[in-house]
């Protein structure tokens, strides 16, 4: 079984913002990196919230607001040692499109619905590779 650490974006590859970042800064970071979720980290690198593209859209263009005002505080998280199914069920049941990934309370990465789509595509490709093509099974030849 796959663990979350196998599909997540690891911390060293994460893009994040600070609580004092403006909504416009958050929007620019998301656009520049083509991402929809940003962890919000304090001065010590501790996860204090999560900002989604939806949060930014609701705040509006030219908003004077800060990330700390629009972020989700204490977001649902998943431990990097949890299996993929556990995280998928959590996201599905809580209607989340992303989860920060932690270990012992420390941010280790992030997993998104796109990561799960990648897993689903890989599984379908594996299934197609081992399933016989029904076009190749012409039973009329055997009669």
C-alpha positions in Angstrom: 0.0 0.0 0.0 1.2 3.5 -0.8 1.9 5.9 2.0 1.3 9.6 1.7 5.0 10.4 1.6 5.1 8.5 -1.7 2.8 10.9 -3.5 3.0 14.2 -1.6 4.9 17.3 -2.7 7.8 17.3 -0.1 8.5 20.4 2.0 11.7 21.3 0.2 9.6 21.7 -3.0 6.8 23.6 -1.3 6.0 27.2 -2.0 4.6 28.9 1.1 3.5 32.4 2.3 3.7 34.2 5.6 0.7 35.4 7.6 1.6 39.0 6.7 1.5 38.4 3.0 -1.2 40.4 1.2 -3.9 38.7 -0.7 -2.4 40.1 -3.9 1.0 38.6 -3.0 -0.7 35.3 -2.4 -2.5 35.5 -5.8 0.8 36.3 -7.6 2.6 33.4 -5.9 -0.2 31.0 -6.9 -0.2 32.3 -10.5 3.6 32.2 -10.8 3.8 28.6 -9.6 0.5 27.4 -11.1 -0.8 26.1 -7.8 -4.1 26.4 -5.9 -3.0 25.9 -2.3 -0.4 27.5 -0.1 0.7 26.6 3.4 1.0 29.7 5.6 4.2 29.4 7.8 5.2 31.6 10.7 8.8 32.9 11.4 9.8 29.5 12.8 8.5 27.6 9.7 5.5 26.3 11.7 2.3 25.7 9.8 -0.3 28.2 11.0 -2.8 27.9 8.2 -3.7 27.1 4.6 -4.8 29.4 1.8 -6.7 28.1 -1.2 -7.4 29.7 -4.5 -11.0 29.9 -3.4 -10.1 31.9 -0.4 -8.2 34.4 -2.6 -11.1 34.6 -5.1 -13.6 35.3 -2.3 -11.3 38.1 -0.9 -11.4 39.8 -4.3 -8.9 41.7 -6.4 -7.0 44.6 -4.8 -8.0 43.4 -1.3 -6.0 45.0 1.5 -6.5 41.9 3.5 -3.6 39.6 4.7 -3.2 35.9 4.4 -3.8 35.5 8.1 -7.2 37.0 7.6 -8.4 34.6 4.9 -6.5 31.4 5.7 -8.0 28.3 7.2 -6.6 28.0 10.7 -5.7 24.6 12.1 -6.4 22.8 8.8 -7.0 19.1 8.7 -3.7 17.3 8.3 -2.5 13.8 7.6 0.6 12.1 8.8 3.2 11.2 6.1 3.1 7.6 7.4 -0.7 7.2 6.7 -1.7 5.2 3.7 -3.1 6.9 0.7 -6.6 5.4 1.2 -6.8 7.0 4.7 -6.0 10.5 3.3 -8.3 10.0 0.3 -11.2 9.2 2.6 -10.4 12.1 4.9 -10.4 14.5 1.9 -13.6 13.0 0.5 -15.5 13.0 3.8 -14.4 16.5 4.7 -14.6 17.9 1.2 -11.0 19.0 1.1 -8.9 19.5 -2.0 -5.6 19.4 -0.2 -4.1 18.3 3.1 -0.9 19.5 4.7 1.3 16.5 5.5 2.9 16.4 8.9 5.1 14.1 11.1 5.1 14.7 14.8 3.5 18.1 14.3 6.1 19.3 11.7 5.1 20.2 8.2 6.6 17.6 5.8 4.7 18.4 2.6 1.3 18.7 1.0 -1.0 16.3 -0.8 -3.7 17.5 -3.2 -6.5 16.1 -5.2 -4.2 16.3 -8.3 -1.8 13.9 -6.5 -4.7 11.4 -6.1 -5.6 11.8 -9.8 -2.1 10.9 -10.7 -2.3 7.7 -8.6 -5.7 6.8 -10.2 -4.3 7.3 -13.7 -1.2 5.1 -12.9 -3.5 2.4 -11.5 -5.8 2.5 -14.5 -2.7 2.2 -16.8 -1.5 -0.8 -14.8 -4.9 -2.4 -15.1 -5.1 -1.8 -18.8 -1.6 -3.4 -19.2 -2.7 -6.7 -17.6 -6.3 -6.9 -18.8 -6.7 -8.7 -22.1 -8.1 -6.6 -24.9 -11.6 -7.8 -25.6 -11.1 -7.2 -29.3 -8.3 -9.8 -29.2 -10.7 -12.4 -27.8 -12.8 -13.3 -30.8 -14.8 -16.4 -29.7 -16.0 -17.0 -33.2 -12.6 -18.4 -34.2 -13.1 -21.2 -31.7 -16.4 -22.4 -33.3 
